[in-house]
Amino acid sequence: MSKVIKPPFDRESAVLKVRIAEDAWNSRDPERVATGYSVDCVWRNRVEFIHGRDEIVAFLTRKWRRELDYRLIKELWAYEGSRIAVRFAYEWRDDSGFWFRSYGNENWEFREDGLMSYRHASINDLPISESDRAFRWPLGRRPDEHPGLTDLGL
């Protein structure tokens, strides 16, 4: 069993918390992702407002039915106390085979037990060609040796 990372965060624990979140999202398993959030967690995701784990699971189930071959990279932007800010990008294709890279920022707030209680995400989608894809690892966890956003110039 892995250690629960709780606030207040230092740089090392914030980086680890971000990677754990990235790994969960790259699993594309809504139930697994939802376990990182409090049962009463509040999200703003684009224009959608989501309340609680059940709505998180429903949202992610819909998301990954639409966003196929999803691969995500998150990177720590800032941290203080019980808050972490990240920037991220993910690549996906729709059911017609068109590829996109979605860029965004998230602000996270955690409870004392280490579960996220608030997530505010702003996201923009950019159509890309298949040849412009940069996230080409097998579906699942990004390999440790794969470059992050800064190294990719994103």
C-alpha positions, 0 to 999 in steps of 0.5 A: 500500500502506498503512503498517503501524501497529506498537506502541508506540501513541500516541493517533493510531496507536491511533485509526487502528488501530481504524478500520482494524479497523472498516473490515476488519470492515465489509467482511464479508470473512473473509479480509481481516479475518484478515490483521490477525491473527497466524497463531497469534492467540488469540481469546475471542469470547463463549464461543468460543475460536478459535486461528489464522487458519483458525479466524478465517476459519471463525468469521467465515464462520459469523458473517456467514451468520447476522448479515445486513446487518452494520454496525459502529462501533468506538471507542478506549477505551484504549491503552498500549504494545502493547495497545488496548481498544475499545468497539463496537456493531454492528447486524444482522438475522437471516434472519427479519428481526428486528434486533439491536444488539450491544454489546461491548468488546474487548482487543487485544494486538499483536506487534512487526510490528503483527499482533494476537496476542490478541483478547478480546471480550465481547458482548451482543445487544439486540433492536431495531426496524427504526425504532431502527436508527442504522447506516444507511449502505450496506453496507461502510465507514462514511462518515467523516461518519457519527457514531461511538458517542459522538456517537450516544449509544451 
